């Protein structure tokens, strides 16, 4: 009795290689699976594993170009070409590479052409025009990115200038209002220097809005706003240290108008020491302290930005 031959088992690697060579040899998309004309005979068993490797989204060997019912039409992808390149006839390498390159992302084209020429130098003549075209496309794309970056920067500068102008207009508005109050007070025969001392500081300069500073679109806008808060806080500190009460009051009127900009503590208040908000000339980690000079912070959605720490002394 004759022995029955056991069918040869084809490995997953062999199935992948056969499918990639077929795809490379075809100038048209091919069906992924099917007994008649498919790259794989079925979608089960070892074929299923091979198909999963070929369509791996991280590094596909085959690229899906269309759906056909439950099936798919595919073409050779750049990674697939590199895998089977040693198996292809040299006279076909230029045509196959050109077909794959036309559909590949721009960032993959030059490296792929370079790899093909390194392995098949005879293909250089056919691929050089494609390489020139690729380099020209890369230059055009780089120029477009540069122009886009310049446009974004111009828009950011415009926003910064607009914010700066708005802050200056608000400052001028407050100064004008204070000047009107001062003149009215003088018209009534009163000492203008007593005007701002009649009310507690928090009532003299109430916050313009509760809550945090409004969120900004770019880090540059946030840096600009913080820089302006630093400048105001530094000017306020100088006015405090020089005893220029009028200048300090004018600055406070502008600072309270910035949404989220708040003072840290009141003079004479006793609070718990917090290193992030308080500056003490004595070694101190915790405990009660007294506010000697207030500070300033900007409340943002990301947290508090401290523009000027409050000066405190140990109780």
C-alpha positions as CSV (number, residue, x, y, z in Angstrom):
1,X,0.0,0.0,0.0
2,X,1.4,3.4,-1.1
3,X,2.1,5.9,1.6
4,X,0.1,9.2,1.5
5,X,2.4,12.2,1.2
6,X,2.1,14.8,4.0
7,X,1.4,18.3,2.7
8,X,4.4,20.6,3.2
9,X,3.7,23.1,5.9
10,X,4.5,26.7,4.8
11,X,5.9,29.0,7.4
12,X,4.5,32.5,8.2
13,X,7.8,34.0,6.9
14,X,7.4,32.1,3.6
15,X,3.8,33.2,3.2
16,X,4.8,36.9,3.8
17,X,7.7,36.7,1.4
18,X,5.6,35.1,-1.4
19,X,2.8,37.8,-0.9
20,X,5.3,40.7,-1.0
21,X,7.0,39.4,-4.2
22,X,3.6,39.1,-5.8
23,X,2.6,42.6,-4.8
24,X,6.0,44.0,-6.0
25,X,5.6,42.3,-9.4
26,X,2.1,43.8,-9.9
27,X,1.6,47.3,-11.2
28,X,-2.0,47.3,-9.9
29,X,-3.4,46.9,-6.4
30,X,-4.1,43.2,-5.5
31,X,-6.7,41.5,-3.4
32,X,-5.3,40.7,0.1
33,X,-6.9,37.2,0.3
34,X,-8.6,34.8,-2.0
35,X,-8.0,31.5,-3.9
36,X,-8.2,33.3,-7.2
37,X,-5.6,36.1,-7.4
38,X,-5.2,36.9,-3.7
39,X,-1.9,37.4,-2.1
40,X,-3.0,34.9,0.6
41,X,-5.2,32.0,-0.1
42,X,-7.3,32.5,3.0
43,X,-7.5,34.6,6.2
44,X,-7.2,31.7,8.6
45,X,-4.4,29.7,10.2
46,X,-0.8,30.8,9.3
47,X,-2.3,33.2,6.7
48,X,-4.1,35.1,9.4
49,X,-0.8,35.6,11.3
50,X,1.0,36.6,8.2
51,X,-1.7,39.1,7.2
52,X,-1.5,40.7,10.7
53,X,2.2,41.2,10.3
54,X,1.8,42.6,6.8
55,X,-0.8,45.1,8.0
56,X,0.9,46.1,11.3
57,X,0.1,49.8,11.6
58,X,3.5,50.6,13.1
59,X,5.4,49.3,10.1
60,X,3.1,48.0,7.4
61,X,4.6,45.7,4.7
62,X,1.4,46.2,2.6
63,X,-0.8,49.3,2.4
64,X,-4.6,49.1,2.0
65,X,-5.8,51.3,-0.8
66,X,-9.5,50.2,-1.1
67,X,-12.1,48.0,0.4
68,X,-13.8,45.3,-1.7
69,X,-16.6,43.8,0.3
70,X,-15.0,41.9,3.1
71,X,-11.7,41.9,1.3
72,X,-9.2,44.6,0.7
73,X,-7.0,45.8,-2.1
74,X,-3.4,46.4,-1.2
75,X,-0.1,47.6,-2.6
76,X,3.5,47.1,-1.5
77,X,4.6,49.5,1.3
78,X,8.1,50.9,1.7
79,X,9.0,48.5,4.5
80,X,7.7,45.6,2.3
81,X,9.9,46.7,-0.6
82,X,13.0,46.8,1.7
83,X,12.2,43.3,2.9
84,X,12.0,41.7,-0.5
85,X,14.5,43.9,-2.4
86,X,17.2,41.2,-2.6
87,X,14.7,38.8,-4.2
88,X,13.7,41.2,-7.0
89,X,15.3,41.2,-10.5
90,X,17.6,44.2,-10.9
91,X,15.8,45.3,-14.1
92,X,12.5,45.6,-12.2
93,X,13.8,47.4,-9.1
94,X,13.6,51.0,-10.6
95,X,10.0,50.5,-11.8
96,X,8.8,48.9,-8.5
97,X,10.6,51.5,-6.4
98,X,9.1,54.3,-8.4
99,X,5.6,52.9,-7.9
100,X,6.0,52.5,-4.1
101,X,7.7,55.9,-3.7
102,X,4.8,57.8,-5.4
103,X,2.4,56.6,-2.6
104,X,4.9,56.9,0.3
105,X,5.0,59.8,2.8
106,X,7.5,62.4,1.8
107,X,9.7,61.7,4.9
108,X,10.1,58.1,3.8
109,X,11.0,58.7,0.1
110,X,14.7,59.8,0.2
111,X,15.8,57.2,2.8
112,X,14.0,54.5,0.7
113,X,15.7,55.6,-2.5
114,X,19.0,55.7,-0.8
115,X,18.5,52.2,0.6
116,X,17.5,50.8,-2.8
117,X,20.5,52.4,-4.6
118,X,22.9,51.1,-2.0
119,X,21.6,47.5,-2.6
120,X,21.1,47.8,-6.4
121,X,23.5,50.4,-7.8
122,X,22.2,49.7,-11.3
123,X,18.9,51.3,-10.4
124,X,20.5,54.7,-9.7
125,X,20.0,56.0,-13.2
126,X,16.3,55.3,-13.2
127,X,15.8,56.6,-9.6
128,X,17.9,59.8,-9.8
129,X,15.0,61.9,-11.3
130,X,12.7,60.6,-8.6
131,X,15.4,61.6,-6.0
132,X,15.6,65.1,-7.4
133,X,11.9,65.5,-7.3
134,X,11.8,64.2,-3.7
135,X,14.5,66.7,-2.6
136,X,12.6,69.6,-4.3
137,X,9.4,68.5,-2.5
138,X,11.3,68.4,0.9
139,X,12.6,71.9,0.3
140,X,9.1,73.2,-0.6
141,X,7.7,71.6,2.5
142,X,10.4,73.0,4.7
143,X,9.8,76.5,3.3
144,X,6.1,76.1,4.0
145,X,6.8,75.2,7.6
146,X,9.1,78.2,8.0
147,X,6.4,80.5,6.6
148,X,3.8,79.0,8.9
149,X,6.1,79.5,11.9
150,X,6.8,83.1,10.9
151,X,3.0,83.7,10.6
152,X,2.4,82.2,14.0
153,X,5.1,84.3,15.5
154,X,3.7,87.5,13.9
155,X,0.3,86.6,15.3
156,X,1.8,86.0,18.8
157,X,3.5,89.3,18.7
158,X,0.3,91.0,17.6
159,X,-1.5,89.5,20.6
160,X,1.3,90.5,23.0
161,X,1.2,94.1,21.6
162,X,-2.5,94.2,22.0
163,X,-2.3,93.0,25.6
164,X,0.3,95.5,26.4
165,X,-1.8,98.3,24.8
166,X,-4.9,97.1,26.7
167,X,-2.9,97.2,30.0
168,X,-1.6,100.7,29.3
169,X,-5.1,101.9,28.4
170,X,-6.6,100.5,31.6
171,X,-3.7,102.1,33.6
172,X,-4.4,105.5,32.0
173,X,-8.1,105.0,32.6
174,X,-7.5,104.4,36.3
175,X,-5.1,107.3,36.6
176,X,-7.7,109.6,34.9
177,X,-10.4,108.4,37.3
178,X,-8.2,109.0,40.3
179,X,-7.3,112.5,39.0
180,X,-11.0,113.3,38.6
181,X,-11.6,112.2,42.2
182,X,-8.7,114.2,43.4
183,X,-9.9,117.4,41.7
184,X,-13.4,116.9,43.0
185,X,-12.0,116.4,46.5
186,X,-9.9,119.6,46.2
187,X,-12.9,121.5,44.9
188,X,-14.6,120.7,48.1
189,X,-11.7,122.2,50.0
190,X,-10.3,118.8,51.2
191,X,-6.7,117.6,51.3
192,X,-6.2,115.2,48.4
193,X,-3.6,113.2,50.2
194,X,-6.3,112.2,52.8
195,X,-8.6,110.9,50.0
196,X,-7.1,107.4,49.6
197,X,-6.5,107.0,53.4
198,X,-10.2,107.1,54.3
199,X,-10.9,103.6,53.1
200,X,-9.1,100.3,53.9
201,X,-6.8,99.2,51.1
202,X,-9.0,96.3,50.0
203,X,-11.9,98.6,49.6
204,X,-9.9,101.3,47.9
205,X,-8.7,98.8,45.3
206,X,-11.1,95.9,45.0
207,X,-10.3,93.1,42.6
208,X,-11.9,93.6,39.2
209,X,-12.9,90.0,39.0
210,X,-12.9,86.9,41.1
211,X,-11.4,83.6,40.0
212,X,-8.3,82.9,38.1
213,X,-6.6,84.8,35.3
214,X,-8.1,83.8,31.9
215,X,-6.4,80.9,30.1
216,X,-4.1,81.9,27.2
217,X,-3.5,80.0,24.0
218,X,0.3,79.9,23.9
219,X,3.2,79.7,26.3
220,X,4.5,83.0,24.9
221,X,1.3,84.8,25.9
222,X,1.6,83.3,29.4
223,X,5.2,84.4,29.7
224,X,4.3,87.9,28.5
225,X,1.5,88.2,31.1
226,X,3.8,87.0,33.9
227,X,6.5,89.4,32.8
228,X,4.1,92.3,33.0
229,X,3.0,91.2,36.4
230,X,6.6,91.0,37.5
231,X,7.3,94.5,36.2
232,X,4.3,96.0,38.0
233,X,5.1,94.1,41.3
234,X,8.7,95.4,41.1
235,X,7.6,99.0,40.5
236,X,5.1,98.6,43.4
237,X,7.9,97.3,45.7
238,X,10.2,100.2,44.8
239,X,7.4,102.7,45.5
240,X,6.8,101.0,48.9
241,X,10.5,101.0,49.8
242,X,10.9,104.7,48.7
243,X,7.8,105.7,50.7
244,X,6.1,107.1,47.6
245,X,2.5,106.4,48.7
246,X,0.8,108.2,45.8
247,X,2.8,106.2,43.2
248,X,2.1,103.0,45.1
249,X,-1.6,103.7,45.1
250,X,-1.7,104.5,41.4
251,X,0.1,101.2,40.7
252,X,-2.3,99.3,42.9
253,X,-5.2,100.7,41.0
254,X,-3.8,99.2,37.8
255,X,-2.8,95.9,39.5
256,X,-6.2,95.2,41.0
257,X,-7.6,95.6,37.5
258,X,-5.7,92.5,36.2
259,X,-7.9,89.5,36.6
260,X,-6.4,87.0,39.0
261,X,-3.7,89.4,40.3
262,X,-4.0,89.5,44.1
263,X,-2.1,90.8,47.1
264,X,-0.4,88.4,49.5
265,X,-1.4,89.5,53.0
266,X,-2.1,92.8,54.8
267,X,0.4,94.7,56.9
268,X,0.3,93.5,60.5
269,X,-1.7,90.3,59.8
270,X,-0.5,87.2,61.5
271,X,-0.5,84.1,59.3
272,X,1.1,80.7,59.0
273,X,4.5,80.8,57.3
274,X,4.6,79.5,53.7
275,X,8.0,79.6,52.0
276,X,6.4,79.8,48.5
277,X,4.6,83.1,49.4
278,X,6.6,84.5,52.3
279,X,10.2,85.9,52.6
280,X,11.7,86.0,56.1
281,X,15.2,87.1,57.0
282,X,15.2,84.7,59.9
283,X,15.7,80.9,59.5
284,X,12.2,79.5,59.5
285,X,10.4,76.4,58.3
286,X,7.0,76.8,59.8
287,X,5.1,78.7,62.5
288,X,3.3,82.0,62.8
289,X,4.6,85.1,61.1
290,X,3.5,88.8,60.8
291,X,3.2,90.5,57.4
292,X,5.7,93.4,57.2
293,X,5.2,94.1,53.5
294,X,2.6,92.5,51.3
295,X,3.4,90.5,48.1
296,X,1.6,89.8,44.9
297,X,0.5,86.7,43.1
298,X,-1.3,85.8,39.9
299,X,-3.9,83.0,40.2
300,X,-3.8,80.9,37.1
301,X,-5.5,77.6,36.3
302,X,-2.1,75.9,36.6
303,X,-1.6,77.3,40.1
304,X,-0.4,80.5,41.7
305,X,2.4,82.4,40.0
306,X,4.2,84.5,42.7
307,X,5.4,87.8,41.3
308,X,6.6,89.2,44.6
309,X,6.8,87.4,47.9
310,X,5.4,89.0,51.1
311,X,8.1,90.1,53.6
312,X,7.3,88.6,57.0
313,X,8.9,88.5,60.5
314,X,8.7,85.7,63.1
315,X,6.1,86.3,65.8
